[in-house]
Amino acid sequence: MNNPIPIPAWQRPHWHASDEDILLQFYVFGKFDTVRVPSRDYGSPGLPTQIESTSHFHGALRQWEGYPLKGAMGRMFKIDSPEAYQRALDAPEVMVVRGTLKDSQSTGYLRDTLGVLAGMLDIGGVAILDPQILSLLDADAWRRRYLIRDGAPIRHHLLILRDGESAPDHSWIHTRGMRKFGRPDISIHSVPDHSVDSAGMLCEKLCELQALGVHFVNGQTLDIEGIPAGVQVRLGGGLENPQFNNTFVEFDWPK
């Protein structure tokens, strides 16, 4: 076992209740000892009651339609994280941790779940896959990302992506991962290439505000530094949306 670092939960001082659910989903690959998961070492009393952990033989899971190490996602992991991909592929067992919760005023649910994941790595886990942010990390890389004294930054729980637009020299900047906080992802269209870094930082800031409880509404005007008139947001998407698997807050970069 590594030196455990307790995982803190943070309050959400800007919290306004929403009707969106929080969703957590992880795959832990390994060969697990038949002992109690040492989650208390990481400040977690165990999984929240709405989150369940199920154990699978890897061979059986490979037949599942949503198996995450095959298809386009599997090929992406094989290219981006070859060592973690091979360790996950070779593992004989998989623990699937998944569930939904109602919107919450604090992130104790996330601390408790991450504490269980950390404990699973101590009893034989070799890699953790987070499909919501398209992340596959081996045990050491996962610990470096999430077991940080005083807590990992919110940015570590998200993915910020850049895709091309139909207009030349413009990009679409968008996020994945905000379902962990019961909030929409961020989508910014028509970003000039010279403003991509600024748009990425804005995504990060808006996600951080939502993780702290902010809830945007359709048609709301956001006051943004350097944009005198602000921007007006549109709400869209849903769980079946292929780009987000989530709702989203969207606006166009001002011209």
Secondary structure, 3 states (H helix, E strand, C coil): CCCCCCCCCCECCCCCCCCCCEEEEEEEEECCCCCCCCHHHHCCCCCCCCEEEEEEEHHHHCCCCCCCCCHHHHHHHHHHCHHHHHHHHHCCEEEEEEEEECCCCECHHHHHHHHHHHHHHHCCEEEEEEHHHCEEEEHHHHHHHHCCCCCCCHHHHCEEEEEECCCCCEEEEEEECHHHHCCCEEEEEEEEHHHHHHHHHHHHHHHHHHHCCCCCCCCCEEEECCEEEEEECEEEEECCCCCCCEEEEEEECCC
